[in-house]
Amino acid sequence: QIGYFPPTWIGIGRWTVGVCALLRIRLHSRRRVGVCLWKNSGKCLAEMERPDVLTPRLGEFSRALNLGSVGEANMKQALHHYHAASNGAWINRRAVYSIHSTAKGLTQDTIVLLISDHGDFCGHNNMLGEAMFLHDSLLRVPMIWYALGSIRQCAGQNEVAQLIDVFPTMLELTGSGHQQPMAALTSPNCPKGPTNCPPAPSELYHRNGATLKRLTSPDARTTRTSAAKWKKSNSVVEIVTNQMTTNTLSRRALLGATAAGSACYLSGQTAQKPNVLFFAVDDLRPELACYGKTYIKSPNIDRIAKNGMVFRRAYCQQAVCSPSRTSLLTGTRPDTTKVWDLVTHFRDAIPNVVTLPQHFKKNGYFVQGMGKIFHPGYDDEPSWSVPWKTPKAETYANVKTAEVKDEDAAPKNKTKGGPAFESGNVADNFYKDGMVADMAVETIKGLSKKTPFFLAVGFAKPHLPFVSPKKYWDMYNPAQIELAPNPYHPKGAPEYALTNSNELRNYTNMPAEGPINDKLARQLKHGYYAAVSYTDAQIGKVLNELERSGMSKNTIIVLWGDHGWKLGEHGEWCKHSNVENDTNAPLLLSVPGMKAAGKQSNALVEFVDIYPTLAELAGLPLPAHLEGSSFKPLLDTPDRPWKVAAFSQYPRRKLMGYSMRTDRYRMTVWVDRQDHTKVDATELYDHQTDPQENTNIASLPANKDVVKRLMEQWKKGWQGAKL
């Protein structure tokens, strides 16, 4: 929903409501809150946790200055004193703020709010001081928010707010949650603009036992004064043309900016909604140059990293195509989507869920998808503004075969259609991914700069079979390709923790069982690397067209691989497990103008976090169903404290393995799918001493306390891992 708000001013109870509400927040929030209350403020300043410098008396000048009757000369004298007091306060505040800004990064983790309790007459209608009237000079107040990385730092908002909106706004900013009932206003449903909004809510004021009600609209305000029961006989109505421009943030407008300091990140220039270019890459593991693997030729993915951020510890929720993509695109976890396999559509379990692209569509974006976004055969029509499409192409250049029925399915559901790899002497667009890149380029050429777009482009490679044009194979010397250093099952792990590389064995040149010999393993890795470089080149074509169009300066770019992949590690190939090689996947995010461009983050993030992050960056409200957390604050401070664990899972017949990755450990607990209290096996790997997860140490007596502590954390699940 796009929020448009009726003009609202101070609200109920004057400043005491805001003060009491803000004091309560400190009891619920882990984030510092600095509140500046400026008495009768006619100016807008910012400050942090220094009430001792916020007390200059700026109101009631005719009495304080003993001016007597207020004539023109006395009025000028009063205003002189008023502005002098204001400027003195400004100097004090700037000094204090500068000190705090340099005090060990305090401002990195502190929300600052400046508000005034009410306005003041400064000569309006030949009046001074805080006379008790429903006049704009008394009702309008400054409101300034500061939260580095959470609130966009550019032009003020022309939306409107009440002081009573401060409490729920601060709760949302600090992640403390709403405490119902909450009387503050929320945004109406106005998807087509302010002229289509429902009637504006009213504001209530109280004075001398009577109820004062002000009805507001964008172009006029009505003030109604009457007895408590609104007897028609004694009601008084005032209509005042509202020609003033507000400069305050409504609760939703602020959180739209918090959610998305987006428009300011995007070069910090305009409030234009950002575009989103959404790259999905199948079976891409974090073995790329931007992840430190410089032997991989991935210059175009590296371009995204240079202008954005690399998340080194991003985890999918289930390491296989459909469950992972479904989780990411719905913002929910596999136990919510009920998609643990390749034959279930998420709308069977959650028919009314709003997907990530659908959410952008509902908020005025043109949304188009192409290539592999949802799992093949399980597209979601409501997600797109125009029908999703993907080109048809031959699987192989050198062999004419029937195409494999389902690239991820078990052997009994597949037909062996050809070899596991191919070097084709063909153009890029002979294969499907080259066609998808061409399709994306043509689509960008036709996009309007007036309408924000969400363009999802999905590439199938490096998924099996590893087919790509010969020039990409030529980028690698097979003699220099190193094989996996740990081609064996993890010691002490249950046999079912891994599979038998069933997906790979569907291809004609692969053995039906047993280990993959070194020569074949090197050919497979060569084919995988070539496929990565091939897909990277297609990404480059799309990026080039985006830059040529002039829209790159206002476009968020995200790239993710749906899960990791094993290339011989643990003696296995493909995915389908909870090990680090399978659950850890690449994630890159570039937002034009971002402060930490080119940096990397070791924070634990999950693919369910991508939905809320993109929504916040675009200034969209967050749907209530989301089960992830926006990692937008990491874009400013990538090393800040973050969630303490990431969660993945994988089914094995009657068991479900729930895996928790903390900063140091991976714990996987295998439980009965119908009764989670029945534990079949536990795995524990210490990444400080065993980053390859080669030895399960859960059963060692020395680790008894560690297992107990981690088990308690595991039981709290993802809900208990939020920062």
Secondary structure, 3 states (H helix, E strand, C coil): CCCCCCCCCCCCCHHHHHHHHHHHHHHHCCCEEEEEEECCCCCCCCCCCCHHHCCCCCCCHHHHCCCCCCCHHHHHHHHHHHHHHHHHHHHHHHHHHHHHHCCCCHHHHEEEEEEECCCCEECHHHCEECCCCCCHHHHCCCEEEECCCCCCCCCCCCCCCCHHHHHHHHHHHHCCCCCCCCCCCCCCCCCCCHHHCCCCCCEEEEECCEEEEEEECCCEEEEEEECCCCCHHHCEEEEEECCCCCCCCCHHHHHHHHHCCHHHHCCCCCCCCCEEEEEEECCCCCCCHHHCCCCCCCHHHHHHHHHCEEECCEECCCCCHHHHHHHHHHCCCHHHHCCCCCCCCHHHCCCCCCCHHHHHHHCCCEEEEEECCCCCCCCCHHHCCCCCECCCCCCCCCCCCCCCCCCCCCHHHCCCCCCCEEEECCCHHHCHHHHHHHHHHHHHHCCCCCCCEEEEEEECCCCCCEEEEHHHHCCCCHHHCCCCCCCCCCECCCHHHCCCCCCHHHCCCCCCCCCCCHHHHHHHHHHHHHHHHHHHHHHHHHHHHHHHHCCHHHEEEEEEECCCCEECHHHCEECCCCCHHHHECCEEEECCCCCCCCEEECCCEEHHHHHHHHHHHCCCCCCCCCCCCCCHHHHCCCCCCCCCCEEEEEEECCEEEEEEECCCEEEEEEEECCCCCCEEEEEEEECCCCCCCCECCCCCHHHHHHHHHHHHHHHHCHHHHCC
